[in-house]
Amino acid sequence: MRTESLPADPAVRSATPSPDSPSRGNDAVLAPMKTPFTYWKETDGKYLGYLNSHPEHWTQGLDLEDLKAQLRDLHAMFTAEETPGIRQVADLEVG
């Protein structure tokens, strides 16, 4: 049985093919997943922000990179499990 460590960043992890997936060749480049977020810098120097898909859940970071790390954690939590009280946005096929 082969085990490999996954990248810590969930966006990188989701763009990394599993060892069992068919090879795509060297010419295929996987783009990292992206999701829009809103942020601003407070007067105390800290950064606040939220994922646009979940504007009711704010988080903060000491700098912009720290805020992005916190937002990645939120994204991973919101997409990996069904957390009670977390509003989801989806498309409904009506026709």
Residue pairs with C-beta under 8 A, 6 or more apart in sequence:
2 19
4 19
6 13
6 16
7 13
7 16
9 72
10 72
10 75
10 76
11 32
11 33
11 34
11 72
11 75
12 32
14 33
15 30
15 31
15 32
15 33
16 30
17 24
17 30
35 51
35 52
35 53
35 75
36 51
36 52
36 53
37 49
37 50
37 51
37 52
37 68
37 71
38 49
38 50
38 52
38 55
39 47
39 48
39 49
39 50
39 64
39 67
40 47
40 48
40 49
41 47
42 48
45 62
46 60
46 61
46 62
47 60
47 61
47 62
47 63
47 64
47 66
47 67
48 58
48 59
48 60
48 67
49 58
49 59
49 60
49 61
49 67
49 71
50 56
50 57
50 58
50 59
50 71
51 57
51 71
51 74
51 75
51 78
53 78
53 89
54 74
54 78
54 86
54 87
56 87
57 74
57 78
57 86
59 67
59 70
59 71
59 74
60 67
60 70
61 67
61 68
61 69
61 70
77 83
78 86
